[in-house]
Amino acid sequence: MSVFTVLAVLITLTTIFSYLNEVYIKLPSTVGVMIASLVSSLILIVLGMVGLRDPHWARVLVESIDFDQLFMKGMLSFLLFAAALRVDLTALLESKWKILYLATAGVGISTFLTGIAVWWVFGLIGLQISILYALLLGALISPTDAVSVFGLLKRLKLPKRLAAIISGENLFNDAVAVVIFLIIVGLAVDGKSVSGYEIGKLIIEEAVGGIIFGVLLGYISYYMIKGVDNYIVIVLITLSVVSGGYELADKLNTSGPLSMVVAGLFLSPTRKRIHERHSDLTHRYVGNFWDLIDQLLNAFLFVLIGLEVLALDVEKHFIIAGLIAVPIVLIARLVSVGTPLLLISIFRKISLFSIVILTWCGLRGGVSIALALSLPESNEKHLIVVVTYIVVIFSILVQGLTLKYLVNWTKPP
C-alpha cells in the first residue's frame, strides 16, 4: 500500500471521527476521536469473526504504518515542541526540583516497582516472563504522555504550581524513560553486559547532550526570528528547528525529544518579546499555526492508537495480563509520586490532593506503544505489546474521562 494511500485513508478517518465527536459524542477531542476509532476497529473485528466482513484490508493498512518510526521519528518532535511553547516557564522553574525528581528518580522507581510486580504476578497466573523483560515493560509503561495530559490540563482548573509540575514532568520524563529502556534492551535482547561507563556515557549523550543541543537550537532560532517580521519566514524557521533539529539530534546520538522540549521552552518566554518586536498579525499567525499543528497531530495520533488494535496478536491470557497490569502500574505510580511528597510533608504541609491528582494524571500514550512495538520479535514481545496497549487505553479512557470529576470531588485547596 502506497504512502499516499495510507495518508489519504488516515486523514479521511481522522476527519470522520473528529466530526462524529464534535457533533454527537462531544468528549474532549483526542479522547472522543480515539473512542470512535477504537469502536470502529472493534466492529470490524466482530464482523470478521461472524463472517460478514473480512477486516483484512484494514489490518493491511494498519500494518503498513510503522507506528514506531512515524511517531518517534516524526510526530513526537512536533507535538513536544508545540507543547513546550505553551508552558509557563516561570512556574516551571519554581517547581524545578519536584519536576526533576518525577522525571528522573520517579521514572526509575516506577520502572523497578512495575517490573518486579509484573514478573511476580504474571508468574502466579502461569505467564512466564523473564525479570529483564518485566523491567522492560516497566520502563516503557512508566513515562507519562505529554500529548494526552496537555489536552486535559487545558480543561481543568488546577492550582498554577501543580499544573506546572504536571506539565514539566510530562515534557521531560520521556527522554529519561528512553534511556532506561535502551539500557534494559541491551541486557534483555542483545544479551550483552552494560558497564557503568556505558550507562554514564548514554546518559551524558542523551540527557546532557539533548539539553545543550536544545539550548543551541533555541538560541539560533530566536536570533533569526527577532530579525524578521514575516510570519511565513518565522513559521519556516520553527519548522526547520523541529524537523531538521530532530534529525540532526538523532545523527548526533543525542535525545531528539529532549532537544525539542528545551528548544520550545527556550522560545516560550520569547513569544511575548516576539509580540513586542513584531506585528499583531505575525504573532497571531505563528501562534495559531502551532496550535493547529498540535490539534491535527493529536487527532492523527489517537486515531492511530484506536486502529492499532487491528494489528494486535491478542490471546485471552494476554488480555487478563493487561487488566492485571493496570492496578500494578497505578500503584507503582502512586508510590513513586507519593513517597517523596509524604517525606517532604514532615517539614512542611503537603496537600494529599496533589498526590492524588499527580497519580491519576499519569496517562500513558504514544511513547509507550511506540517503544513496545520497537522491540525485536520474541516470545515476550506480543505479551508486552498487548499489555501496554490495554494500560494505555485504560489510562486515556478511564483516567482521562474521570480526571475532571476527581479534581472537583477532591476540592483543591
HELIX and SHEET records of a PDB file:
HELIX    1   1 VAL A    3  LEU A   20  1                                  18    
HELIX    2   2 ASN A   21  ILE A   25  3                                   5    
HELIX    3   3 SER A   29  MET A   49  1                                  21    
HELIX    4   4 HIS A   56  GLU A   63  1                                   8    
HELIX    5   5 PHE A   67  LEU A   70  1                                   4    
HELIX    6   6 PHE A   71  MET A   75  3                                   5    
HELIX    7   7 LEU A   76  LEU A   85  1                                  10    
HELIX    8   8 LEU A   89  GLU A   94  1                                   6    
HELIX    9   9 LYS A   96  ALA A  103  1                                   8    
HELIX   10  10 ALA A  105  LEU A  124  1                                  20    
HELIX   11  11 ILE A  131  ILE A  141  1                                  11    
HELIX   12  12 ALA A  146  LEU A  153  1                                   8    
HELIX   13  13 LYS A  160  ALA A  188  1                                  29    
HELIX   14  14 GLY A  196  ILE A  203  1                                   8    
HELIX   15  15 ILE A  204  VAL A  208  3                                   5    
HELIX   16  16 GLY A  209  ILE A  225  1                                  17    
HELIX   17  17 TYR A  231  LYS A  251  1                                  21    
HELIX   18  18 GLY A  256  LEU A  267  1                                  12    
HELIX   19  19 THR A  270  ARG A  277  1                                   8    
HELIX   20  20 ASP A  280  LEU A  307  1                                  28    
HELIX   21  21 GLU A  308  ALA A  311  5                                   4    
HELIX   22  22 LYS A  316  ILE A  344  1                                  29    
HELIX   23  23 LEU A  352  TRP A  360  1                                   9    
HELIX   24  24 GLY A  366  LEU A  373  1                                   8    
HELIX   25  25 LYS A  381  PHE A  394  1                                  14    
HELIX   26  26 SER A  395  GLN A  399  3                                   5    
HELIX   27  27 GLY A  400  THR A  410  1                                  11    
END                                                                             
